[in-house]
């Protein structure tokens, strides 16, 4: 069924880090290539991220995979999805741990069905402890979070409320003696309460991938940086407007003082050439 493979905890291909936790699944199901001795790293967060959370996830995840880490997440809407997508975009391996069976009818969320296919096509992997045909429940999603942290050297929480699945993953990481990291957020945002609380309790504050790589002792691979030159005055003004944060198209027009149709055309060309990214809803950020 859809090339879903089953292995037991005694199988040689069963992930070594997962074997080490006391409540490791006796049986594991997977589609795609199981992680072997890769340096895996977990990234989790809210299903409803702010633009700040989206931008932080894309930038930090992109830098971590460029440094050679394999990203593990839960393929949930929001931060998880952004983490997986940047891996696919960079043609890097990523692992999704699901709280459902791995058959396409059971996969949740269904909106990420195409993403799940791309993860496998890109030599990544879908993992679950639940047999095919099993739909998710209020118990299965929190329970799978122990697998995300177990497979990883450390876990990063980007945005999360105090009572959330991401904080459950963080608690598993603490129990499993994994390195815990968090991106600080604005004090008035509910999604900042989780990460800020973790930082108060000892999680490493993360401003860039270097904060994570230094703690893990992973040396970043030398990656050629993309340097984009402005083709014209319009692009120069748009780059300047987006320098500090992602912006909605109306705000870009306001900041650049350019004609609206000229901004629309310039943004389209810049996106095609890979200079900027549309986060959705006409909100743009520099790649």
N, C-alpha and C positions, 0 to 999 in steps of 0.2 A: 504493500500500500504506500504509494508515493515515496518509495525508497526510504522508509523509516526503519532504522536498525536498532536492535535491542542488545545491550550488553549488561553483564552482571558485574558486581563489585569485584569479583575475582578475576575478571578479564584483564589481560595485560594492557589493553587500550583504554581502560577506565582511567580518567584523569587522577593523577597522583595527589594533587592538592585536595581534591574533593574527598578522597579516601580518608584523609586525616581527621575529618570532623566526626564526632560521635554519632550524629544522626544522618550520615551519608545515605543516599538512596541505595537500596540493595540492587535495584535495576534502573538503568538509565536508557532513555530513548534519544536518538539523535538523527538528524538529517544533515548531510554535509560532513566535513572533516573535523573530528574531535580534536581539541587542543592537546598537544603532547607536552613539550617542555617550554612552551612559549611564556614570555613575560606578560601575563594577563593583568588587566587593570579594570576595576568596575567603575562605571559612571551612572549615577541615578539622580532623579529629581522629579519635580512636580509634573503633573499632566497638563498644567496650564501655566507655562512659563511666561515671564515678562520678556520684553525685547532684550533687556540686559541679560537675562538667563539664557536666552537663545544664543546671543552673541558670545557669551562666556563659554558655553558648551561647544560651539563650533570652533572657536579659537583654541581653547585648551585641548580639546579632543584631537583636533588636527595636528597640533604640535606634538602630542603624545604618540600618535601613530607614526608621525615622521621620525620620532625618536626610537621606534621599533617596538612599542607596546601593542598588545592586542586588546581591544576594548570589549568588555563584557557588560551587557545591560539587559533590560527586560522587555524591550520592544513595545513598551507602553506608549500611548500618545505623549507628546511633550518632550521633555529632556531626553528620555531614552531614545526616542525616534531621531532627534537631532544628532545624538551621538553616533547612532548606527549609520545615518545618512552621510555624514562627513567621511566616515570610513569607506563607504562605498564610492563616494565621489573621488577619494584619493586612491581608489583601487587597493585598499588595505583590508586585511581579514578582520571580521568582527563576529562576536558570539552573542546570540540571543537566548536567554533562559526564559522559557515560557511557563505560565501557570495553567496551561491547557495541554491537550494532546497535540501532536505535531501534524495531524492530517489537516488539510486546508479548510475543511468544514468546521473544525474545532478551534482553529487559531484565533486568538483575540489580541488586538482588535482586527476585525476584518479589513479595515481601511489600510492596514499594513501588510496585507497579503502579498502585494507586489514587492514590498520591501523585503519580506521573508524570502521570496524567490531570488532577489538580487543578492542577499547575504550568502545564499548557497552557491549561486553562480560565481560569486567572487571568492570562492574557496573558504567561506566562513562556515558557521554551524548553528543549527537550532537544537536546543537541548531541553528535555523535560523528563521529570520522573513519572509523568502520567501517561498511561497507554493511549494509543490512538482512539479517537471517538469520545474522549473525556472533555467536557466543557468546563470552563473555569468556575470557581466559587469564591465566596468571601474568605475561605480558608486556604485555597490553593495558591492564590497570588502572594499573600504574605509568606507562606511556607517556602515558595520557590526562591525568596530573597536570600535565604541561607546559602543557596547554591551559587548565586551571583558573587557573594563575598568569598565563599570557599574557593572558587576558581581563581580568585584574584590576589595579587600581592598587596593591594590596597584598594580603598573605595573612596570616590569623590562624590560628595553631595553638592549639587549646584543650587537648587532652590527647593524648599520643602516646608510645609506647615509642621507644627510641633507634633501633631498626630497624623502621620502619613506613612505610606509604604516605604518611602526613602529612609525614614528614621528607623524603621524596622530593619532595613538592610544595614544601616549604620550600627545598630545594636548587635546584630549578628557579627559584623566585622570586629567589634570590640570583644565579643565572647571568643571569637576565633583568633584573637590576637593579630589582627591585620592592621596595617597602617590606615589611619582615617584622616580624610582631608575634607575641607569645606570651603566654598566660595562665599565670602561675606556679602551681605546684602543691606539694603536700606532699612533702617530701624522701624519705619512705618509700614513696611510690607509684611503681610502674613507669611508669604513665601520665604522671607528672610529669617523667620523665627527658628526654624529647624537648623540651618547652617550656623547661624550666630550662636545658638545654644551649644552646638557641638564644639565650636571654636572655644567658647568659655570653658568647656569641660576637657579641653586638651587636644582637639583635632587641629591639624596643621592648617593655618590660614593660607589659601591659595589665591595668588594674583596672576600667576602664569604657570605654564607647564614646568618651568624650572624649579618651582617650589616642590613639586611632586617628584621630579626626577632626582633632585638632590637627596631627598629623604629615602627614596628607594635605592639610591646608589646606582642608578642607571645613567650611563653616559649617552647623551644625545648624539645620534648619528649626524654627520655633516650633511645638511640638506641645502640645496641651492635655493636661495630665497627668490620668490617672484618679485621683480621690481617693475611696476607698470608706470610708464611715462604718460603724461597727459597728451592726448592727440591735439587738443585745442583748448581755447579759453573756457569753454563750457565744462569740459571734463576737469579742468584744473579747479574750477569753482565748486563742482560737485564733490571732488575728493576733499577739498577743504571743509565743506559742510559736513561730510561724513567722518571726519578725522577722529572725533571724540565719541560718537555714538551712532547707533542705527537711527534712521529718521524716516518718517512717513513722507510720501511724495510732496504733499502740500507744504511741509516744513522745509523740504529741499528747495522748492520754488521760492519760498519766503526768504530763506537764507542766501540763496544765490542771486536773487532778484532777476532771474532769467525768465523769458517767456515760457508759459506752461507747456506749449507744444514742443518747444526746443528741449526742455528738461525731459519730457516723455521720450523723445527720440534719442537723446543722449544716454538716458538710463538703459534703454533697450539695447543700444549698441555696446555699452559698457558691460552689460550682463552677458551678452553673446560672447564678448571677448574675454570673459572670465575675470573682469576687474572688480565687479561688485556682485552682491548676491541679494536676491529678493527673498526676504524671510517669510513672505506671504502677506497678502493684504496691502501690497504696494509699500512695504517697509523695506528699506535698503541698507546694506552695510558693506563696507569694504572687505574684500576676500582676504 
